[in-house]
Amino acid sequence: MLALLKKIGQTLYRIWFYILVAVPILIFFPFLLAFTFSERNYPQFFWMARNLWAIPILYGMGCPPQIVRGRHMEKGRSYMLVANHTSMLDIMLMLWISRSPFVFVGKKELVKIPLFGFFYKRVCIMVDREDTRSRTGVYRRAQRRLNQGLSICIFPEGGVPEEHVILDEFKDGAFKMAIAHGIPIVPMTFFDGKKRFPFTFFSGGPGVLRVKVHPFFETQSLTEEDKGKLREQVRGLILMDLQK
């Protein structure tokens, strides 16, 4: 009986998540849509996504963020934001962390998610990892967004790892891009996503979402040959936290 009640509670918890995701989009749809017509309006779209969507979802799920930050990002400077990825809440958590606008680089498959996918397609940089031309085009689109003063966010595992994997291997893209554009990398450890709202259906529950923002990695003096070493340094930093 207790196991059944637990499954019912977890099912309701998931349904509540999708309600929290959908309702703000439906309420503010005309404004969100208007801000996607021009890239110049993206900061306004970002403000709404952060303050009227992401933050209500995090607190509505009973998952208040708790951050340990060694250094703040400077206003008006572009960064490459990277973190481990285990939960759909990671998107909202990243929006909560950065007050300055950034653009997600992510898989094209997310377009299929109702409502969310509609805006994801319009404001994010989509990549088909199986298509070389698509991967190449990401750098061109990222350069345009960086020129607009925005930052870029990539989850470098390239997806969500298997349940037993603490941290998957990192792809090169985020580090190659950061070096090419000479922007600092901001590594972050997301500790609790797998515990609070994993992709496994009958699991998860309310609680604090802890985040650690690590010291930044500067890239101005690096070349593309350094991307592998940089990638492993950043991954090692995050993995060390997760293994504690």
N, C-alpha and C positions, 0 to 999 in steps of 0.2 A: 504493500500500500504506500509506504514512504517513497519507494522508487517511482511509483506511478505519479504521485503528487509532485515529486521533483521534476519529472519530465513535463508535466502540465505547466509547472511554473516556468521552466526553461523555454517552452514553446510560447507562452504568453510574453516572456521577456523578448523573444525574437520578433514577435508580431509588433510589440511596442516600439522596437527599434525602427522597423520599417514605417510605422506611423509617424515617428519623429522625423525620419528622413523626408517623407513625402509632404507632410502638412505645410512646413515653411515654404517649400518649393511651389506648392499650389497657391498659397496665400500671396506670395510675392512674385509670382510668375511674370506678370507684365513688366515689372521693374527689372527683374533678372534678365529677361529677354531683351529689353531695351539696351541694357549695358553690354550685351554681346554683339551689337551691330558694328561697333568700332573698337579696335584694340586700345584706343586712347581712353576708353571708359572702363578698362579692366580693373583699375584700382577701386572703383566704386562697386563693381561686381564682387571683387575680393572682400571688401568690407562687409557686404551683405552676407556672403558665404561664410565668413568667419563669425560675425557677431549675431546673425539671425538664423543661422543653420547649424554650424559646427558646435558652438558653445551650448545652445539649448539641447542638442543631442547628447553631448557628453554629460551634462548635469541631469538631463532627463533620464538617462540610463543609470543614474546613480554612480557615475564614474568620474568624480572630480579629478582634474589633473593636478599633479604635484611635481614641480620642476626643480632640478638642481642645475644651476647655470653658473659657469665660471666666467663668462664674458657675454656681453650683449652685442647683437648685430647692430652695426651703425646704420642709421637712417640714410637712404639714398645710395647705399652701396649694394652691389649684387653679390650673391653667394650661391654655392651649390649645397643644398640641404640633403643629407643622406641619413637613413636610419634602417634598422631591421624591420621586417614586415611580417606580422602574424595575425592581423585582425582588420576588419573593415573600419574599426574605430581609429586606426592609424591615420586615415585621411583627415578626420576631424581633429585629431590630436595635433597633427602637423600644422593645421590652420590655426589652432589655438596658440601654438608656440610662437609663431612668427606674426608680429603685427604689421610687418612690411609685406607688400604683395609679392607672391611668387607664383610660378606656373608649374603644375605637375607634368612630368613626362611619364606616360604609362601605357599599358597594353591596350590595343584597339578593342579587345574583347569587352572592356568595361562599357562600351557604347551600348551594349545590349540591355543594360540595367534600366528598367523603366524610370522616366523622369530624370534621374541622376544622369543617365547616359546621354540624354538630349543636350544638357549643358556641358557635360564632360567633352563631348565632341566639338563644341563651339569654342571652348576656352582653354582646353589642355592640349599638349603636344602628344599626339598619339603615335605609337610605333608598332609596326608589325615585325617582330623579332626574326621571322623567317624570311623577310624580304630585305635584301641588301639596299635597295633604293630607298626603302622606308627608313632604314637606320641612318643612311647618309642624309636624308632630308631633315632628320631631327636636328642635326647640327646647324643647318641653315635657319630653321625656325627658332631654335634656341638663341642664335646670335641676334635675330631681330628682337626677341623679347628682352635680352640682356641690354641691347641698345636703348630700350625704352626704360631702363633702370630697374627692371624686375629681377628677381632671383629665380632659380630653378630647383625643383625638388625631384629626386629620383630615389626609389627604393632599389638599391643595387643588387639585391638577390634575384631580381628579375621575376619575382612571383612569391608565392607563399610556400615555405619549405614543408616537407613532410612532417608529420606530428612528432616523430622522434628526433628530428634535426633541430639543434639549438640555433644554429645560424648557418645558412647555406653559403656556398661560394659566391663571391661578388663578381658581377660582370664589369667590363672595362669602361662602359659608356660614361658614367658620371665622372670618372677620374680623367679620362681622355678629354672630355668636354671642359672640365674645370681648368686643366692645363692649357688647352687651346685658347681659352678666353681669359686666362690669368685671374680667375676668381677664387677666393678662399673656399675650402671645403669645411662645412659645419657638421661633424659627426654627432649623432644622437643615439642613445640607447633607450628603446621602449621596453620597459620591464614586464608589464602586466597585461598586454593585449591578448595573449594566448589564454590567460586565466579569466579575463573579464568577458571577452566576446570573440572566441575563436571561430573558425569556419566550420568546425564540427557542430552539427545542429543541436543535439541534446547536451549542451555544456554552457559554461559561462555564468556570470552573475555580477551584481554590483560590487564596487570597491574602488579604491584609489588607483589611478593610472600614473605610475611614476615615470619620469623622464630625466635623463641626464644629458645635458649639452656639454660636449667635450671641448677642449681647446681647439681652435681652428687650425687647419693646415693651409699655409700660404702656398701658392703655386706659381707665382710670377717667375721664379728662377728655374722652374722645372721644364723639361722637354717631354715629348711623347714617350721617349724611352724610359722615363721614370714612372709611367702610369702603373706598372705592375707592382713596384715597390710601394708606391703610395696607396694603392688598393689594399694591399696586405697589411699595411700599417693601420689604416682606418678600420679594416675588418677585425684585426687583432685587438684593437681598443674596445670595440663593441663586444666582441666575444668574451673578453676578460671580465667585463661587467656581468654578462649573462651567466657565466659559470660560477659566480660567487654564491 
